[in-house]
Amino acid sequence: MSRKFIFALATSLIVFANGASVARADTGSDDTSTTPTTVMVTQVERASYLAKREAIRAAFQVAMNSAREAFMTARQTATTDEARKSAETAFRVAINAATNSQLEAVKVLGIESVKPSETDAQKAAFRVALTKYLEERKTILAEFHASVSDAQRVFKTARESARTNASRQAARLAFLTADRFARQTYQNALRALGDPPVKPFAPAVSQ
């Protein structure tokens, strides 16, 4: 097995093990460095970004597994030096294709980063939105407790003044109806309020 092939195999296995990007393969064009466009991302956006990165890594791993299995099969069945060299060449082509495909996918996805000039403004806006949300939720909860307390007070008065089973049952039914209505109103108000604001997430800028 040639030294060049061993070096190529070792490099590919390092990339495969780490699932990381490697230097772009020589395509005859000069490599140029560019500063990534920086944007503010939320936790939801970051989760989506990481899921896409994981999908790219998984696809790369599948491609590397397929290339390795094909190479091992070809090596085992090879009966001549020419066949073995052909298997090595095919493996090098496969790993280069998998690596380039991964690099291109990462390039298209982009680099996650944060714009420092927007961080403070984003955090301030989040604090304002969160404070407003918590105040409205607190009001909804207070109104719910007040409604239940009113229903309990009316029920207690009606039960104490009841003289028959029918009147006591009517008082209990009225309380249950009022309590159910209060809880339904509370749930409807929470749904109308919606989810709490999402805190901006500022990951480290990729170098």
C-alpha positions as CSV (number, residue, x, y, z in Angstrom):
1,M,0.0,0.0,0.0
2,S,1.6,3.4,-1.1
3,R,2.6,6.1,1.4
4,K,0.3,8.6,-0.4
5,F,-2.6,6.3,0.0
6,I,-1.9,5.7,3.7
7,F,-1.7,9.5,4.2
8,A,-5.0,10.1,2.4
9,L,-6.7,7.3,4.3
10,A,-5.4,8.7,7.7
11,T,-6.6,12.2,6.8
12,S,-10.0,10.9,5.8
13,L,-10.4,8.9,8.9
14,I,-9.5,11.9,11.1
15,V,-12.2,14.0,9.3
16,F,-14.7,11.1,9.7
17,A,-14.0,10.6,13.4
18,N,-14.4,14.3,14.2
19,G,-17.1,15.1,11.8
20,A,-15.4,18.5,11.2
21,S,-14.6,20.5,8.1
22,V,-11.2,20.2,6.6
23,A,-9.2,22.4,4.4
24,R,-10.7,22.7,0.9
25,A,-9.3,20.3,-1.6
26,D,-7.1,21.9,-4.3
27,T,-9.3,22.6,-7.3
28,G,-6.9,24.9,-9.1
29,S,-8.4,28.1,-7.7
30,D,-7.0,30.3,-5.0
31,D,-8.5,30.1,-1.5
32,T,-9.9,33.5,-0.3
33,S,-10.9,34.4,3.2
34,T,-14.2,36.2,3.8
35,T,-15.7,37.7,6.9
36,P,-19.0,36.0,7.6
37,T,-22.1,38.1,7.8
38,T,-23.1,38.4,11.4
39,V,-26.7,38.1,12.6
40,M,-28.5,37.7,15.9
41,V,-30.1,34.3,16.4
42,T,-32.7,33.0,18.8
43,Q,-32.7,29.7,20.7
44,V,-35.2,28.3,18.2
45,E,-33.0,29.4,15.2
46,R,-29.9,28.0,16.8
47,A,-31.7,24.6,17.4
48,S,-32.6,24.6,13.7
49,Y,-29.1,25.5,12.7
50,L,-27.6,22.8,14.8
51,A,-30.1,20.2,13.4
52,K,-29.0,21.1,9.9
53,R,-25.3,20.8,10.8
54,E,-26.0,17.4,12.4
55,A,-27.8,16.3,9.2
56,I,-24.7,17.4,7.2
57,R,-22.5,15.5,9.5
58,A,-24.7,12.4,9.4
59,A,-24.7,12.4,5.6
60,F,-20.9,12.7,5.6
61,Q,-20.7,9.8,7.9
62,V,-22.9,7.7,5.7
63,A,-20.9,8.5,2.7
64,M,-17.6,7.6,4.5
65,N,-19.1,4.3,5.7
66,S,-20.2,3.4,2.2
67,A,-16.8,4.3,0.8
68,R,-14.9,2.3,3.5
69,E,-17.2,-0.7,3.0
70,A,-16.8,-0.6,-0.8
71,F,-13.0,-0.3,-0.4
72,M,-12.8,-3.3,2.0
73,T,-14.9,-5.4,-0.3
74,A,-12.8,-4.5,-3.3
75,R,-9.6,-5.2,-1.4
76,Q,-10.8,-8.6,-0.3
77,T,-11.8,-9.6,-3.8
78,A,-8.8,-8.1,-5.6
79,T,-6.4,-10.7,-7.0
80,T,-3.9,-8.5,-8.8
81,D,-1.9,-5.3,-8.0
82,E,-3.9,-3.5,-10.6
83,A,-7.2,-4.4,-8.9
84,R,-5.9,-3.3,-5.5
85,K,-4.6,0.0,-6.9
86,S,-8.0,0.5,-8.6
87,A,-9.7,0.0,-5.2
88,E,-7.4,2.5,-3.6
89,T,-8.1,5.1,-6.3
90,A,-11.8,4.6,-6.1
91,F,-11.7,5.0,-2.3
92,R,-9.7,8.2,-2.6
93,V,-12.2,9.6,-5.1
94,A,-15.1,8.6,-2.8
95,I,-13.6,10.3,0.3
96,N,-12.7,13.4,-1.6
97,A,-16.3,13.6,-2.9
98,A,-17.7,13.1,0.6
99,T,-15.4,15.8,2.0
100,N,-16.2,18.3,-0.7
101,S,-19.9,17.6,-0.4
102,Q,-19.7,18.3,3.3
103,L,-17.7,21.5,2.8
104,E,-20.2,22.7,0.2
105,A,-23.2,21.9,2.4
106,V,-21.6,23.8,5.3
107,K,-20.8,26.7,3.1
108,V,-24.4,26.9,1.8
109,L,-25.7,26.7,5.4
110,G,-23.4,29.5,6.5
111,I,-21.6,30.3,9.7
112,E,-23.6,31.1,12.8
113,S,-22.5,34.3,14.5
114,V,-23.8,37.3,16.4
115,K,-23.7,41.0,15.5
116,P,-22.2,42.8,18.6
117,S,-23.9,46.1,17.8
118,E,-27.3,44.5,17.9
119,T,-26.8,42.4,21.1
120,D,-27.7,45.0,23.6
121,A,-30.7,46.2,21.7
122,Q,-32.0,42.7,21.2
123,K,-31.6,41.9,24.9
124,A,-33.3,45.1,25.9
125,A,-36.2,44.4,23.6
126,F,-36.5,40.9,25.1
127,R,-36.6,42.2,28.6
128,V,-39.3,44.6,27.8
129,A,-41.4,41.9,26.0
130,L,-40.8,39.4,28.8
131,T,-41.8,42.0,31.5
132,K,-45.0,42.7,29.6
133,Y,-45.8,39.0,29.1
134,L,-45.3,38.3,32.9
135,E,-47.4,41.2,33.9
136,E,-50.3,40.1,31.6
137,R,-50.0,36.5,32.8
138,K,-50.0,37.7,36.4
139,T,-53.2,39.7,35.7
140,I,-54.8,36.7,34.2
141,L,-53.9,34.5,37.2
142,A,-55.2,37.2,39.6
143,E,-58.5,37.4,37.8
144,F,-58.8,33.6,37.9
145,H,-58.2,33.5,41.6
146,A,-60.7,36.3,42.2
147,S,-63.4,34.5,40.1
148,V,-62.9,31.2,42.1
149,S,-62.9,33.1,45.4
150,D,-66.2,34.8,44.4
151,A,-67.7,31.5,43.5
152,Q,-66.6,29.9,46.8
153,R,-68.0,32.9,48.8
154,V,-71.4,32.7,47.0
155,F,-71.4,28.9,47.5
156,K,-70.7,29.2,51.2
157,T,-73.5,31.8,51.7
158,A,-76.0,29.7,49.7
159,R,-75.1,26.5,51.5
160,E,-75.4,28.1,55.0
161,S,-78.8,29.5,54.1
162,A,-80.1,26.3,52.4
163,R,-82.8,24.5,54.3
164,T,-83.4,21.6,51.9
165,N,-81.3,19.0,50.0
166,A,-82.6,20.5,46.8
167,S,-81.3,24.0,47.6
168,R,-78.0,22.6,48.8
169,Q,-77.6,20.6,45.6
170,A,-78.6,23.7,43.6
171,A,-75.9,25.8,45.4
172,R,-73.3,23.1,44.7
173,L,-74.3,22.9,41.1
174,A,-74.1,26.7,40.8
175,F,-70.6,26.7,42.3
176,L,-69.3,23.9,40.0
177,T,-70.7,25.8,37.0
178,A,-69.0,29.1,38.1
179,D,-65.7,27.3,38.9
180,R,-65.7,25.6,35.5
181,F,-66.4,28.8,33.7
182,A,-63.6,30.6,35.6
183,R,-61.1,27.8,34.6
184,Q,-62.2,27.9,31.0
185,T,-61.9,31.7,30.9
186,Y,-58.4,31.3,32.4
187,Q,-57.3,28.8,29.8
188,N,-58.7,30.9,27.0
189,A,-56.9,34.0,28.3
190,L,-53.6,32.0,28.4
191,R,-54.0,30.8,24.9
192,A,-54.8,34.3,23.7
193,L,-51.6,35.6,25.5
194,G,-49.5,33.1,23.6
195,D,-46.0,31.7,24.3
196,P,-43.5,33.8,26.2
197,P,-40.9,35.7,24.2
198,V,-37.8,33.8,23.1
199,K,-34.6,35.0,24.6
200,P,-32.0,36.0,22.0
201,F,-29.1,33.7,21.9
202,A,-25.6,34.9,21.2
203,P,-23.2,32.1,20.3
204,A,-19.5,32.6,19.9
205,V,-18.5,34.0,16.5
206,S,-16.9,31.2,14.4
207,Q,-13.3,32.0,13.5
